[in-house]
Amino acid sequence: MGRRQQSISRSILNAIFRAPEHPSNKPPTLLARIIAFFSLFQLALARYKPELFKKLRNEVWEIDEDEYTESFRSEKKSGGLVSVGDLGYSGSTFFTTANSKYLLKSLPRAFEQNFFRDRLLAPYAAHIATLPSSLLVRITDLLHAPLPALGIVLGTTPSHHIVMENILYGKSSCSEQRQQDWETYDLKPSDYFFPERDIAGGRLAPESVKERLIDTFPDKVRVGVDEKEALVYTLTQDTKILQEANAVDYSLFLVRYPYLEGEEVAHPPGRVSAWRNGVVSQDGKWVYRAVLLDFFWSKDALQPMVLTGLVNSWNFFQRGKGNGPMSITTTAGEYRERFLRMVGEIVETADTGEV
């Protein structure tokens, strides 16, 4: 783990383990403000709305608080977090806890931070409380930097991090051979306009960039009628609140691994949820897990609005040969419609072949 990652890790752990008798909202001294301002990597992070997230963890998801806190401890000198590099296309920094139960992701873009913190968090929490089976990824903590710092201004370190369930939990306890059998797919509607892929036949972007744009699932998810209906119903309810918040560009994170009779694979901690813990395919070949991820892109934030204008201008000058909207410039309602259609096309009931 490099110096930057170690500093970020320490900042996160300090916020997680800060004693309740030293509340993060206590007014900082002038000296503390000066020290915080000159921090380049190790920021003074704090938990955002800790009581709200504690209620979600304990009362809704039934996560044991002591076990949750212990997940961040480790006997290793490097601390209780493991750097897993860049897992996405957004430039985020990722860590897992030492026991792999939780994944930590930075939110490097201000409009994502503001959207989740100020607009989506309240309806997210209310929705989760009324629909505990929700497949919106379980965000168990939000850490933020309440004081300004040079590292934030210069972009050397992120000011916001989310802690969320790791839907891949259990994989690391399998044999090395079994771990290689696990497959992951970050699924979004593929029929949107992607400049890297669609302008000049994709010749202007390297293959390494185009390969990371979008995943394609090469098969069908064959499950029973009840499992499909539960999945579609839950995602319909989940995407409704995302549409109401004007969110777009979210994805279905699908995991599958070969089913082995008698094998006990650990599942993410907390309240039992079929599509989190694993649904066995009707033919007995696969186990599927699924959650809804990356719902931080607000259609009406400044950057998406600028991109919308650029895409519209591009399509206008194509004189009828335009490529339509991008997944980040379309409307929230239209994105939801295509997303649910994609799910319906991927999942089928094995008994009837119904799609």
Solvent accessible surface area in square Angstrom, and as a share of the most:
residue,aa,sasa,rsa
1,M,86,0.38
2,G,40,0.39
3,R,179,0.65
4,R,77,0.28
5,Q,50,0.22
6,Q,66,0.29
7,S,6,0.04
8,I,2,0.01
9,S,1,0.01
10,R,114,0.42
11,S,2,0.02
12,I,0,0.00
13,L,25,0.12
14,N,80,0.41
15,A,3,0.02
16,I,6,0.03
17,F,67,0.28
18,R,89,0.33
19,A,35,0.27
20,P,126,0.80
21,E,124,0.56
22,H,114,0.51
23,P,67,0.42
24,S,46,0.30
25,N,129,0.66
26,K,134,0.57
27,P,113,0.71
28,P,49,0.31
29,T,90,0.52
30,L,134,0.66
31,L,120,0.60
32,A,40,0.31
33,R,112,0.41
34,I,85,0.43
35,I,110,0.56
36,A,10,0.07
37,F,78,0.32
38,F,130,0.54
39,S,22,0.14
40,L,76,0.38
41,F,46,0.19
42,Q,69,0.31
43,L,9,0.04
44,A,52,0.40
45,L,4,0.02
46,A,5,0.04
47,R,48,0.18
48,Y,43,0.16
49,K,105,0.45
50,P,55,0.35
51,E,129,0.58
52,L,51,0.25
53,F,0,0.00
54,K,81,0.34
55,K,112,0.47
56,L,5,0.03
57,R,3,0.01
58,N,45,0.23
59,E,116,0.52
60,V,15,0.08
61,W,2,0.01
62,E,103,0.46
63,I,9,0.05
64,D,76,0.39
65,E,43,0.19
66,D,109,0.56
67,E,105,0.47
68,Y,1,0.00
69,T,35,0.20
70,E,95,0.42
71,S,2,0.01
72,F,1,0.00
73,R,126,0.46
74,S,38,0.25
75,E,181,0.81
76,K,137,0.58
77,K,213,0.90
78,S,56,0.36
79,G,22,0.21
80,G,2,0.02
81,L,1,0.01
82,V,62,0.36
83,S,36,0.23
84,V,54,0.31
85,G,40,0.38
86,D,78,0.40
87,L,109,0.54
88,G,24,0.23
89,Y,116,0.44
90,S,33,0.21
91,G,54,0.52
92,S,4,0.02
93,T,13,0.08
94,F,14,0.06
95,F,1,0.00
96,T,18,0.11
97,T,1,0.00
98,A,44,0.34
99,N,58,0.30
100,S,25,0.16
101,K,43,0.18
102,Y,3,0.01
103,L,26,0.13
104,L,0,0.00
105,K,18,0.08
106,S,1,0.01
107,L,1,0.01
108,P,54,0.34
109,R,71,0.26
110,A,64,0.50
111,F,27,0.11
112,E,13,0.06
113,Q,19,0.08
114,N,68,0.35
115,F,5,0.02
116,F,1,0.00
117,R,53,0.19
118,D,90,0.46
119,R,102,0.37
120,L,1,0.00
121,L,4,0.02
122,A,71,0.55
123,P,51,0.32
124,Y,1,0.00
125,A,10,0.08
126,A,60,0.47
127,H,21,0.09
128,I,1,0.01
129,A,56,0.44
130,T,111,0.65
131,L,31,0.15
132,P,35,0.22
133,S,56,0.36
134,S,2,0.01
135,L,3,0.02
136,L,0,0.00
137,V,3,0.02
138,R,4,0.02
139,I,0,0.00
140,T,1,0.00
141,D,0,0.00
142,L,2,0.01
143,L,0,0.00
144,H,31,0.14
145,A,16,0.13
146,P,68,0.43
147,L,25,0.13
148,P,87,0.55
149,A,3,0.02
150,L,51,0.25
151,G,0,0.00
152,I,59,0.30
153,V,110,0.63
154,L,116,0.58
155,G,60,0.58
156,T,40,0.23
157,T,7,0.04
158,P,14,0.09
159,S,8,0.05
160,H,11,0.05
161,H,3,0.01
162,I,1,0.00
163,V,0,0.00
164,M,10,0.04
165,E,7,0.03
166,N,17,0.09
167,I,9,0.05
168,L,47,0.24
169,Y,39,0.15
170,G,2,0.02
171,K,58,0.25
172,S,72,0.46
173,S,90,0.58
174,C,20,0.12
175,S,65,0.42
176,E,139,0.62
177,Q,117,0.52
178,R,36,0.13
179,Q,51,0.23
180,Q,138,0.61
181,D,45,0.23
182,W,17,0.06
183,E,53,0.24
184,T,59,0.34
185,Y,30,0.11
186,D,49,0.25
187,L,4,0.02
188,K,40,0.17
189,P,5,0.03
190,S,62,0.40
191,D,89,0.46
192,Y,5,0.02
193,F,4,0.02
194,F,18,0.08
195,P,38,0.24
196,E,50,0.22
197,R,83,0.30
198,D,44,0.23
199,I,43,0.22
200,A,42,0.33
201,G,61,0.58
202,G,2,0.02
203,R,193,0.71
204,L,139,0.69
205,A,17,0.13
206,P,80,0.50
207,E,109,0.49
208,S,71,0.46
209,V,43,0.24
210,K,42,0.18
211,E,124,0.56
212,R,124,0.45
213,L,25,0.12
214,I,34,0.17
215,D,50,0.26
216,T,104,0.60
217,F,19,0.08
218,P,100,0.63
219,D,45,0.23
220,K,66,0.28
221,V,1,0.01
222,R,81,0.30
223,V,0,0.00
224,G,6,0.06
225,V,64,0.37
226,D,109,0.56
227,E,63,0.28
228,K,24,0.10
229,E,105,0.47
230,A,50,0.38
231,L,2,0.01
232,V,55,0.31
233,Y,125,0.47
234,T,11,0.06
235,L,0,0.00
236,T,40,0.23
237,Q,55,0.25
238,D,0,0.00
239,T,0,0.00
240,K,99,0.42
241,I,21,0.11
242,L,0,0.00
243,Q,67,0.30
244,E,123,0.55
245,A,11,0.09
246,N,43,0.22
247,A,0,0.00
248,V,0,0.00
249,D,21,0.11
250,Y,0,0.00
251,S,0,0.00
252,L,3,0.02
253,F,36,0.15
254,L,4,0.02
255,V,0,0.00
256,R,15,0.06
257,Y,10,0.04
258,P,35,0.22
259,Y,91,0.35
260,L,94,0.47
261,E,149,0.67
262,G,74,0.71
263,E,56,0.25
264,E,168,0.75
265,V,28,0.16
266,A,42,0.33
267,H,73,0.33
268,P,3,0.02
269,P,27,0.17
270,G,25,0.24
271,R,91,0.33
272,V,115,0.66
273,S,9,0.06
274,A,62,0.48
275,W,11,0.04
276,R,1,0.00
277,N,34,0.17
278,G,24,0.23
279,V,10,0.06
280,V,69,0.39
281,S,5,0.03
282,Q,85,0.38
283,D,72,0.37
284,G,32,0.31
285,K,129,0.55
286,W,50,0.17
287,V,11,0.06
288,Y,2,0.01
289,R,0,0.00
290,A,1,0.00
291,V,1,0.01
292,L,0,0.00
293,L,25,0.13
294,D,47,0.24
295,F,0,0.00
296,F,8,0.03
297,W,19,0.07
298,S,1,0.01
299,K,33,0.14
300,D,65,0.33
301,A,18,0.14
302,L,138,0.69
303,Q,79,0.35
304,P,0,0.00
305,M,109,0.49
306,V,80,0.46
307,L,47,0.23
308,T,25,0.15
309,G,36,0.34
310,L,112,0.55
311,V,10,0.06
312,N,88,0.45
313,S,53,0.34
314,W,89,0.31
315,N,31,0.16
316,F,148,0.62
317,F,146,0.61
318,Q,54,0.24
319,R,216,0.79
320,G,82,0.79
321,K,166,0.70
322,G,32,0.31
323,N,66,0.34
324,G,29,0.28
325,P,47,0.29
326,M,27,0.12
327,S,6,0.04
328,I,21,0.11
329,T,8,0.05
330,T,8,0.04
331,T,82,0.47
332,A,5,0.04
333,G,29,0.28
334,E,54,0.24
335,Y,0,0.00
336,R,46,0.17
337,E,103,0.46
338,R,44,0.16
339,F,0,0.00
340,L,44,0.22
341,R,114,0.42
342,M,22,0.10
343,V,2,0.01
344,G,22,0.21
345,E,89,0.40
346,I,22,0.11
347,V,3,0.02
348,E,22,0.10
349,T,3,0.01
350,A,39,0.30
351,D,109,0.57
352,T,100,0.58
353,G,42,0.40
354,E,100,0.45
355,V,90,0.52
